[in-house]
């Protein structure tokens, strides 16, 4: 566990723990979702962060999201951002701010999946020549 890069370890652990806490009824999704009026009027600032860490109920979708989040976050942190943890954190912050602004206009309440897609997109842009064959790993053939 400690061999995983710090940002990847922190974000993935936060996602898993948040989702487990909701599954065990320790937290409610209503305490986590992005709601700009609650953030601005009642100063519930944690909603700016927690909406990125909840991925729904534990199941097939959650497992795939966690695999993609962990894998591409780690590959970015160990590859393109090796030795540049501050830059990697700034990418997280910039992506989070951008998605939060967009969420204000399109009524998105949980942004974890969008954040995972951002990680995959950034990795794919930085690794244009890498052939993707994740389908073979799962038995679906080549992509």
URHU-V321273 format. One record per helix or strand of 2 or more residues. SS is the DSSP state (@ for helix, = for strand). FROM is the first residue (numbers start at 1). TO is the last residue. If there is no record, write none. Layout:
ss;from;to
SS;FROM;TO
SS;FROM;TO
This chain:
ss;from;to
@;6;23
@;29;31
@;36;41
@;47;50
@;60;78
@;85;106
@;112;126
@;134;138
